[in-house]
């Protein structure tokens, strides 16, 4: 499942960078996943890495939201408890949080978000 999510995310980011080069620096992925040895994992935690952090953060205020967080999931993928906690935290401060399962969903979400003023 993870491979499908990563491939979808890569396609979405590639399209976004070509479609909206003026905003490309504002779309960020924090390398939060993957296997780490205990020493490296502890160092990342000390530096502020948090479980459940979304796959992408788009730092463009629109429609009353200070930013947009995007979590990629495969068709039947579900959020972890930490991801649901992160969603609640983001929404509690006015951020927009979206689950995306396909390029088409990403395309629609981004275009509608950018068009909001």
Z-matrix of the N, CA and C atoms (Angstrom, degrees):
N
C 1 1.456
C 2 1.527 1 111.83
N 3 1.326 2 115.83 1 -42.25
C 4 1.461 3 119.69 2 -176.23
C 5 1.521 4 111.05 3 -59.17
N 6 1.325 5 116.76 4 -37.48
C 7 1.462 6 120.73 5 -179.97
C 8 1.526 7 110.76 6 -61.54
N 9 1.324 8 117.58 7 -41.47
C 10 1.468 9 121.58 8 178.40
C 11 1.522 10 110.16 9 -62.19
N 12 1.323 11 117.09 10 -44.73
C 13 1.469 12 121.06 11 179.47
C 14 1.526 13 110.85 12 -62.12
N 15 1.327 14 116.77 13 -44.61
C 16 1.460 15 120.41 14 -179.26
C 17 1.527 16 111.81 15 -64.42
N 18 1.330 17 116.86 16 -42.42
C 19 1.464 18 120.60 17 179.66
C 20 1.523 19 110.64 18 -64.14
N 21 1.315 20 117.01 19 -42.89
C 22 1.470 21 120.48 20 177.22
C 23 1.521 22 110.27 21 -61.16
N 24 1.318 23 116.54 22 -45.76
C 25 1.466 24 120.42 23 -179.91
C 26 1.531 25 110.87 24 -61.17
N 27 1.323 26 117.40 25 -43.50
C 28 1.464 27 120.46 26 179.13
C 29 1.527 28 111.34 27 -60.25
N 30 1.327 29 117.51 28 -44.09
C 31 1.471 30 120.80 29 178.61
C 32 1.523 31 110.82 30 -63.23
N 33 1.318 32 116.22 31 -41.64
C 34 1.470 33 120.61 32 -179.18
C 35 1.524 34 111.17 33 -64.35
N 36 1.317 35 116.92 34 -44.25
C 37 1.466 36 120.45 35 -179.23
C 38 1.525 37 110.48 36 -66.75
N 39 1.323 38 116.74 37 -39.87
C 40 1.471 39 120.07 38 178.11
C 41 1.526 40 110.02 39 -61.26
N 42 1.341 41 117.10 40 -48.75
C 43 1.461 42 120.99 41 178.88
C 44 1.523 43 110.46 42 -60.17
N 45 1.336 44 116.69 43 -46.56
C 46 1.462 45 121.13 44 -178.44
C 47 1.531 46 110.87 45 -57.35
N 48 1.324 47 116.56 46 -45.75
C 49 1.466 48 120.56 47 -177.73
C 50 1.526 49 112.43 48 -63.20
N 51 1.327 50 116.36 49 -32.76
C 52 1.464 51 120.60 50 176.86
C 53 1.525 52 111.88 51 -79.08
N 54 1.315 53 117.05 52 -39.70
C 55 1.462 54 122.23 53 -176.85
C 56 1.528 55 112.25 54 -75.09
N 57 1.336 56 116.47 55 -38.73
C 58 1.463 57 121.70 56 -175.30
C 59 1.531 58 110.90 57 -128.85
N 60 1.328 59 118.40 58 63.13
C 61 1.472 60 119.57 59 -177.71
C 62 1.529 61 112.69 60 -59.76
N 63 1.319 62 116.92 61 -27.06
C 64 1.459 63 120.42 62 179.79
C 65 1.527 64 112.61 63 -68.92
N 66 1.317 65 117.28 64 -18.75
C 67 1.464 66 121.99 65 179.55
C 68 1.530 67 113.05 66 -111.48
N 69 1.327 68 117.49 67 1.34
C 70 1.469 69 120.94 68 -173.19
C 71 1.533 70 112.59 69 -56.43
N 72 1.312 71 118.11 70 -37.76
C 73 1.467 72 120.59 71 -179.46
C 74 1.526 73 112.17 72 -69.97
N 75 1.311 74 117.45 73 -16.54
C 76 1.470 75 121.11 74 -178.05
C 77 1.522 76 113.36 75 -90.74
N 78 1.324 77 117.22 76 -6.30
C 79 1.463 78 121.58 77 177.79
C 80 1.528 79 107.01 78 -102.32
N 81 1.324 80 116.05 79 117.20
C 82 1.463 81 120.06 80 -170.89
C 83 1.526 82 112.37 81 -129.97
N 84 1.334 83 115.04 82 140.42
C 85 1.463 84 122.77 83 171.70
C 86 1.518 85 108.04 84 -113.53
N 87 1.324 86 116.39 85 125.67
C 88 1.454 87 120.88 86 175.24
C 89 1.523 88 108.40 87 -94.77
N 90 1.324 89 118.75 88 119.19
C 91 1.471 90 120.43 89 -177.71
C 92 1.523 91 110.35 90 -69.27
N 93 1.314 92 115.22 91 83.83
C 94 1.451 93 123.12 92 -171.64
C 95 1.524 94 112.85 93 -98.79
N 96 1.322 95 117.75 94 -18.22
C 97 1.457 96 120.65 95 -175.77
C 98 1.513 97 112.08 96 -100.96
N 99 1.297 98 114.76 97 -166.69
C 100 1.459 99 120.82 98 177.50
C 101 1.513 100 112.89 99 90.27
N 102 1.300 101 115.09 100 164.37
C 103 1.465 102 120.92 101 -179.64
C 104 1.525 103 109.94 102 -79.01
N 105 1.312 104 115.09 103 135.67
C 106 1.459 105 121.68 104 177.29
C 107 1.523 106 108.05 105 -135.58
N 108 1.313 107 115.27 106 149.72
C 109 1.455 108 117.02 107 174.05
C 110 1.530 109 108.02 108 -76.02
N 111 1.325 110 118.57 109 160.69
C 112 1.473 111 121.09 110 -175.16
C 113 1.527 112 113.84 111 -56.36
N 114 1.318 113 117.43 112 -38.01
C 115 1.474 114 120.21 113 -179.38
C 116 1.530 115 110.80 114 -65.12
N 117 1.328 116 116.17 115 -46.29
C 118 1.469 117 120.21 116 179.65
C 119 1.524 118 110.87 117 -65.93
N 120 1.343 119 116.79 118 -41.67
C 121 1.460 120 120.68 119 177.94
C 122 1.519 121 111.73 120 -59.35
N 123 1.319 122 117.42 121 -43.43
C 124 1.464 123 121.43 122 178.73
C 125 1.529 124 110.83 123 -64.32
N 126 1.335 125 116.24 124 -40.63
C 127 1.473 126 119.84 125 177.79
C 128 1.518 127 111.63 126 -62.12
N 129 1.358 128 116.43 127 -43.56
C 130 1.462 129 120.13 128 178.73
C 131 1.519 130 110.95 129 -62.46
N 132 1.316 131 117.96 130 -40.81
C 133 1.472 132 120.89 131 177.43
C 134 1.524 133 110.79 132 -61.06
N 135 1.308 134 117.16 133 -43.27
C 136 1.469 135 120.17 134 178.35
C 137 1.525 136 111.37 135 -62.73
N 138 1.321 137 116.14 136 -29.27
C 139 1.464 138 120.67 137 -179.73
C 140 1.530 139 112.49 138 -83.57
N 141 1.350 140 117.63 139 -5.40
C 142 1.456 141 120.09 140 175.28
C 143 1.512 142 116.05 141 111.70
N 144 1.329 143 118.69 142 7.76
C 145 1.460 144 120.45 143 176.92
C 146 1.524 145 108.81 144 -65.76
N 147 1.326 146 117.08 145 134.07
C 148 1.458 147 122.38 146 -178.40
C 149 1.517 148 110.35 147 -124.83
N 150 1.324 149 115.96 148 136.46
C 151 1.464 150 121.07 149 175.53
C 152 1.521 151 109.12 150 -63.12
N 153 1.322 152 116.50 151 138.96
C 154 1.458 153 121.12 152 176.91
C 155 1.509 154 115.15 153 89.66
N 156 1.342 155 117.75 154 -1.44
C 157 1.466 156 120.12 155 -179.38
C 158 1.525 157 109.35 156 -57.96
N 159 1.342 158 118.02 157 137.19
C 160 1.469 159 120.39 158 -176.77
C 161 1.528 160 112.89 159 -64.15
N 162 1.327 161 114.58 160 159.99
C 163 1.462 162 120.95 161 -178.12
C 164 1.526 163 112.65 162 -65.67
N 165 1.327 164 116.99 163 -39.70
C 166 1.463 165 121.66 164 178.69
C 167 1.522 166 109.91 165 -134.47
N 168 1.319 167 114.43 166 145.90
C 169 1.462 168 121.20 167 171.35
C 170 1.518 169 106.22 168 -125.33
N 171 1.327 170 115.34 169 128.41
C 172 1.461 171 121.71 170 179.06
C 173 1.519 172 106.85 171 -110.28
N 174 1.335 173 116.14 172 110.16
C 175 1.459 174 122.46 173 -172.11
C 176 1.526 175 112.72 174 -89.86
N 177 1.315 176 115.38 175 54.29
C 178 1.461 177 121.58 176 177.50
C 179 1.522 178 108.23 177 -123.43
N 180 1.326 179 118.05 178 116.47
C 181 1.465 180 119.18 179 177.72
C 182 1.529 181 110.61 180 -70.16
N 183 1.321 182 115.46 181 132.41
C 184 1.466 183 121.25 182 178.62
C 185 1.527 184 109.49 183 -154.37
N 186 1.322 185 115.39 184 144.15
C 187 1.450 186 121.45 185 172.94
C 188 1.522 187 114.32 186 54.78
N 189 1.314 188 116.99 187 34.43
C 190 1.453 189 121.15 188 -179.34
C 191 1.524 190 114.43 189 83.22
N 192 1.322 191 117.38 190 -0.35
C 193 1.465 192 121.41 191 178.05
C 194 1.530 193 109.09 192 -100.72
N 195 1.329 194 118.09 193 135.45
C 196 1.468 195 119.43 194 179.08
C 197 1.527 196 113.13 195 -73.71
N 198 1.335 197 117.21 196 -21.09
C 199 1.458 198 121.73 197 -178.95
C 200 1.520 199 109.29 198 -168.57
N 201 1.322 200 115.65 199 171.68
C 202 1.465 201 123.35 200 179.23
C 203 1.525 202 108.91 201 -124.91
N 204 1.323 203 116.74 202 130.65
C 205 1.468 204 122.43 203 174.61
C 206 1.521 205 108.23 204 -110.30
N 207 1.329 206 115.97 205 138.29
C 208 1.465 207 121.20 206 -177.64
C 209 1.522 208 109.55 207 -127.18
N 210 1.315 209 115.23 208 129.09
C 211 1.465 210 122.11 209 174.95
C 212 1.522 211 107.90 210 -114.62
N 213 1.325 212 117.24 211 123.37
C 214 1.465 213 122.04 212 178.57
C 215 1.523 214 109.57 213 -89.66
N 216 1.326 215 115.37 214 136.12
C 217 1.460 216 122.11 215 176.87
C 218 1.519 217 108.82 216 -138.97
N 219 1.324 218 115.58 217 146.62
C 220 1.461 219 120.96 218 172.03
C 221 1.524 220 107.99 219 -68.50
N 222 1.332 221 116.83 220 170.49
C 223 1.467 222 121.41 221 -175.64
C 224 1.523 223 114.02 222 -46.12
N 225 1.312 224 116.78 223 -45.97
C 226 1.464 225 120.16 224 -177.03
C 227 1.524 226 112.40 225 -108.19
N 228 1.315 227 116.66 226 10.97
C 229 1.462 228 120.53 227 -179.51
C 230 1.522 229 111.93 228 -68.57
N 231 1.320 230 115.42 229 148.11
C 232 1.461 231 121.07 230 -179.66
C 233 1.522 232 109.98 231 -124.37
N 234 1.316 233 115.15 232 151.45
C 235 1.457 234 120.44 233 176.68
C 236 1.530 235 110.14 234 -69.09
N 237 1.311 236 114.69 235 146.13
C 238 1.465 237 120.24 236 171.56
C 239 1.530 238 108.10 237 -77.85
N 240 1.314 239 115.88 238 168.06
C 241 1.468 240 119.71 239 176.21
C 242 1.521 241 110.48 240 -58.93
N 243 1.334 242 116.79 241 -41.75
C 244 1.466 243 120.45 242 179.96
C 245 1.526 244 111.31 243 -63.66
N 246 1.330 245 117.64 244 -36.50
C 247 1.468 246 120.55 245 177.95
C 248 1.519 247 110.97 246 -68.62
N 249 1.325 248 117.73 247 -38.98
C 250 1.474 249 120.09 248 176.63
C 251 1.530 250 110.45 249 -65.57
N 252 1.320 251 117.02 250 -38.64
C 253 1.469 252 120.76 251 176.05
C 254 1.523 253 110.29 252 -61.65
N 255 1.325 254 116.36 253 -42.56
C 256 1.465 255 120.45 254 179.05
C 257 1.525 256 110.33 255 -63.95
N 258 1.326 257 117.28 256 -41.62
C 259 1.458 258 120.90 257 178.15
C 260 1.523 259 110.42 258 -58.43
N 261 1.320 260 116.96 259 -46.54
C 262 1.472 261 120.13 260 179.25
C 263 1.525 262 111.07 261 -61.55
N 264 1.327 263 117.21 262 -41.38
C 265 1.466 264 120.85 263 179.60
C 266 1.529 265 111.05 264 -63.58
N 267 1.333 266 116.79 265 -44.53
C 268 1.469 267 121.58 266 179.31
C 269 1.530 268 110.35 267 -61.25
N 270 1.318 269 115.89 268 -47.93
C 271 1.468 270 120.04 269 -177.36
C 272 1.531 271 111.81 270 -68.85
N 273 1.325 272 117.62 271 -28.35
C 274 1.471 273 120.29 272 -179.23
C 275 1.531 274 112.25 273 -68.05
N 276 1.332 275 117.02 274 -19.90
C 277 1.470 276 119.89 275 178.16
C 278 1.523 277 111.77 276 -109.57
N 279 1.335 278 116.69 277 14.79
C 280 1.460 279 120.98 278 174.13
C 281 1.514 280 115.64 279 93.19
N 282 1.327 281 118.21 280 0.14
C 283 1.457 282 120.50 281 177.42
C 284 1.523 283 110.62 282 -72.54
N 285 1.315 284 115.95 283 156.07
C 286 1.458 285 121.77 284 175.91
C 287 1.520 286 107.49 285 -100.50
N 288 1.334 287 116.53 286 132.99
C 289 1.458 288 122.64 287 -178.19
C 290 1.515 289 107.15 288 -123.90
N 291 1.336 290 116.92 289 131.27
C 292 1.466 291 120.20 290 -177.94
C 293 1.514 292 110.83 291 -135.25
N 294 1.324 293 115.28 292 139.66
C 295 1.458 294 122.22 293 169.42
C 296 1.521 295 107.66 294 -91.92
N 297 1.309 296 117.05 295 132.43
C 298 1.461 297 122.07 296 -178.40
C 299 1.522 298 108.15 297 -125.41
N 300 1.334 299 115.56 298 131.43
C 301 1.461 300 120.56 299 -177.36
C 302 1.528 301 113.56 300 -116.39
N 303 1.341 302 117.02 301 -3.51
C 304 1.458 303 119.41 302 -178.02
C 305 1.529 304 109.89 303 -158.05
N 306 1.322 305 114.48 304 164.84
C 307 1.462 306 119.16 305 174.79
C 308 1.521 307 110.25 306 -60.00
N 309 1.339 308 117.81 307 -42.10
C 310 1.462 309 120.74 308 -178.79
C 311 1.527 310 111.79 309 -59.49
N 312 1.315 311 116.89 310 -40.86
C 313 1.470 312 119.73 311 177.64
C 314 1.528 313 110.45 312 -64.86
N 315 1.327 314 117.16 313 -42.56
C 316 1.465 315 121.18 314 178.12
C 317 1.528 316 110.27 315 -61.59
N 318 1.316 317 116.22 316 -47.45
C 319 1.464 318 122.47 317 179.95
C 320 1.531 319 110.88 318 -54.37
N 321 1.316 320 116.05 319 -50.14
C 322 1.470 321 120.93 320 -179.56
C 323 1.521 322 110.89 321 -64.12
N 324 1.327 323 116.67 322 -47.52
C 325 1.468 324 121.55 323 -179.04
C 326 1.522 325 111.22 324 -57.59
N 327 1.312 326 117.28 325 -51.64
C 328 1.471 327 121.07 326 -176.37
C 329 1.522 328 111.34 327 -64.43
N 330 1.328 329 117.30 328 -46.39
C 331 1.463 330 119.12 329 -179.17
C 332 1.513 331 111.51 330 -62.87
N 333 1.317 332 118.37 331 -42.45
C 334 1.464 333 120.99 332 178.78
C 335 1.531 334 110.56 333 -67.34
N 336 1.317 335 117.14 334 -40.86
C 337 1.468 336 120.37 335 179.73
C 338 1.525 337 111.39 336 -63.08
N 339 1.317 338 116.96 337 -45.52
C 340 1.476 339 120.32 338 -178.93
C 341 1.522 340 111.14 339 -65.94
N 342 1.324 341 117.37 340 -34.69
C 343 1.470 342 120.73 341 -179.47
C 344 1.519 343 112.89 342 -70.73
N 345 1.348 344 117.89 343 -23.32
C 346 1.474 345 120.45 344 178.28
C 347 1.517 346 109.53 345 -65.46
N 348 1.295 347 115.82 346 146.04
C 349 1.478 348 119.42 347 176.79
C 350 1.484 349 111.04 348 -123.37
